[in-house]
Amino acid sequence: MSPKVARAFVLVVAIGLFIGAITFGVKLVFPASYTPPISPQLATATKSSFSVTVNTTGAVVLSTETAVNFPSPGKIANLDVSVGQSVQKGTVLATLSSTAAQSAVSQAQANLVSAQARLVAAETPATPSQIAVLQTTINNAIQNQTDTASIVQTTASIDAQAVAADQAAISITEGDLTSGNCQSSSTTTTTSPTAQCQSYQAQLTAQENQLTTDQARSQSDATADVQKMNVAQGAVTAAKAALNAAITPTQSDVTTAQAAVTSAEASLQSAQASLSNLTLLSPISGTILQINAQVGQIVTGSSATVQVLPGTNSPISAITKNATAPTGLFIIGTSSQLVVGFPVQSSSVSMLHAGQVAIITNQATPSSSIQGKIIAVSASPIDVAGTSSYYGTASIPSNSLVAGIQVNISIPISQAVNVLSVPISAVYLLGGNPHIDIWNGHTGVPTAVTLGAQGTSQVQVTSGLRSGEQVVLVANQGFTQAGLA
């Protein structure tokens, strides 16, 4: 073998060994079960034209819904309507317990009569006969007070005797139970002791029930008696004050009496208003959609303003599902017309106005859409439970959707012509800023970009990307997209 041939042979062997080593190494690093990674889906940045849109989500609601609450606190005594019932304006929806409020009105009325009497006495010099009448009034008031005290004492005595008698009867029956060995198991040995013990036990139960009844009546009588004595004492005080004013009237007395009448009138009006507030009336005619109350429930009273969607009477809370937003014990709908309510980002609100077309898609059936029109957009942020946002409302064709469903809304604004763009799905947020993964042939390189006009599926890139570069479609890789709506 010539030297030249030998060198060629060595070179061939060396190349063969090198290839074998590489093959062996690959098998070590990549076993037979290894599957190369799937290439990501890519898109090419190109110049294109598309419709610029504002995209958001919302919900279908009735155009007119009124939230109704009691203006005053109290305990619900009655619910007078049911869900689905049609009501007229002024229909009683519910009432609160009125015992305390009615008592306050009666007391305010008595105070006003007394104040008016003192004013008359202060303004008009009393004659001897008038003074005699006033003195008689005092005597009658004192006698009434004495009689009331006697009645109160008698009632208290009768109640106390009844309670004492009940307690004595219970003690006797308990003694019979003890003396009859009714607490012992030996009573089961014969028929008659068991029957006697059962009789004692039934008697004891009846006596205890009677005691409970008599104690409750005694407590109720005591409460009523205190009010009776207060009224009787007030009559005496008022009668004496009237006589004193009649005997020595002065301008100061007149001024004071006039002020007392004014104050008493205001107190009566306040008490009457509080009493009327215990009856909740429907402010409109419509249909009861929701009842968020039940008998016995304690309500705090609410004067909070329920914020509504622009151009409607429907509460914004119907689309926000905000648990802290003011709502109503009763929700009343006054029409069957449906609308779509939606939030609007502050950066987009200036581009929206009434009359614009809105493409509305049911989130449950995204393959089909309907066309509505914007009714109104809030001119300034609306505060709902401490959060301020802009909101819009769009009309929809009759019977095309149902209340309560969630929808996507796309509102065409203008046309972006021959601009560098990529699919929206290529954009994601990183550190709060929009980024795009630019494909370098092996991997995606996260790159910060500046966005411009946005369409339904395309978005303009104004910096950070060159025409012809390929980008990774992030949405197809399981990453979180940027919130571009």
Residue, then its C-alpha position, 0 to 999 in steps of 0.5 A: m500500500s502506497p503512502k498516499v493510499a495509506r493516508a486516504f485509508v486512515l482519513v476514511v477510518a477517522i471520519g467513520l470513527f468520528i461519525g460513529a462517536i457522534t451517533f453514539g453520543v446522540k443516542l446517549v443524550f436522546p434515548a429512543s423515546y425522545t420526541p423533539p419539541i413541537s414547533p410553535q405556531l408562527a405569524t409574519a408581521t406584515k402591513s395590512s388594513f383592518s377595522v379598528t374596534v373597541n372590545t369589551t364584555g357585558a351582560v344582557v339586562l332589562s332596560t328598566e329595573t328599579a331597586v326599592n328599599f325601606p328608608s328607615p330601619g326596622k323589622i319586617a312584619n309583612l311581605d305583601v307581594s311575590v316574584g312575578q306579580s304585577v304591581q301598580k304605583g303605590t302598591v304596598l310591598a311590605t311593612l315594618s313593625s309599627t308599635a313603637a312608631q305609633s306610640a311616638v305619633s300619639q305622644a307627639q300629638a299630645n305634646l302638640v296639643s299641650a304646647q298649643a294650649r300654653l301658647v293660647a294661655a300666653e297670648t290671652p290674659a285669662t279671666p277669673s272664669q278661665i282660671a277656674v276652668l284651668q284649675t278644674t282641668i288641673n284637678n281632673a288631671i290629678q284625679n285621673q292620675t290618682d285613678t290611673a295609679s289605683i288601676v295600675q296598682t290593682t292590675a299589678s296586684i292581680d298579676a302578682q297574685a296569679v303568678a304566686a298562685d301558679q307558683a304555689a300550685i306547682s310547689i304542691t304538685e311537685g310535692d305530690l310527685t315526690s311523696g308518691n315516689c314518682q321519681s323512682s323506678s319502683t312506680t313501674t311495678t304496679t299500674s295505679p302508681t304509674a297512672q297517678c304519677q302520669s296524672y301529677q306530671a300532666q298537671l305539673t306541665a299544665q301549671e307551668n304553662q299557666l305560669t308562663t302565660d301569667q308571667a308574660r301577661s304581667q310583663s305586658d301589663a307592667t309596660a302598658d302601665v308605665q305608659k299610662m302613668n307617663v301620659a297621666q303625669g304629662a297631663v297634670t304637668a301640662a295643665k299646671a303649666a297652662l294655669n301658670a301661663a294664664i295667671t302671669p303671661t309675659q312676652s317671654d312666655v309668648t315667645t317660649a310658647q310659640a317656639a314650643v309649638t313649632s318644635a312640637e309640630a316638627s316632632l309630630q311631622s317627624a313621627q308621622a314620617s317615620l310611621s309612614n316610612l314603615t309602609l313600603l310602596s311601589p314607586i312605579s308600575g311594573t313586575i316584581l323581579q326579585i325579593n331580597a327580604q323575608v318576614g322577621q328580617i331586620v333592615t337598616g334602612s337605605s338612602a344610598t343611590v343605586q347607580v344605573l346604566p347610562g340611558t336606562n334605569s337598570p342598576i349597574s350592579a346587574i352587570t358587575k355582580n358587585a356584592t357590595a354595590p347598593t341593591g334593593l329589597f325589591i327589584i321591579g321591572t317596568s318593561s320587557q325591553l332588553v339592553v346590553g350593559f358594559p364597562v368602558q376603559s378610560s382610554s376608549v371612552s372618547m371614541l364611543h358615542a350614541g348611534q354607533v354599531a355594536i357587534i354582540t356575541n353570546q359567550a355561550t354561542p360565539s359562532s353567531s353575532i347580532q348587531g345592536k347600537i349604542i344607546a349612551v355612554s357615561a360622560s364621566p366615571i360612575d362610582v359603584a361601591g367605591t370603584s369608579s368606571y365608565y359604562g355604556t349601554a347598547s340596544i339589541p334586536s327584540n327577542s334575540l337574547v335573554a336577560g342575564i347572559q354574558v356577551n362579548i361586544s365589538i364596536p367598530i371605530s375606524q379603519a387602520v390602513n397599511v399598518l404593520s400588524v400581527p394577530i392579537s394572540a401574539v401579544y402578552l403582558l410582561g411586567g405590565n407592558p405588552h411584549i411579543d416573542i420574535w422567532n429567531g429560528h430556534t426560540g422566541v425572544p421576548t421583545a417589548v413593543t408599542l401598540g397602536a390601533q386594534g381590530t377584532s383579530q389584528v393589532q398595530v405595532t408601532s415600535g419594537l418589530r420589523s416587517g417580515e419578522q415572525v412572531v409566536l402566537v402566544a395564545n396557542q402556547g398556553f400563555t396569558q394574553a395581554g388585556l387589550a380591550 
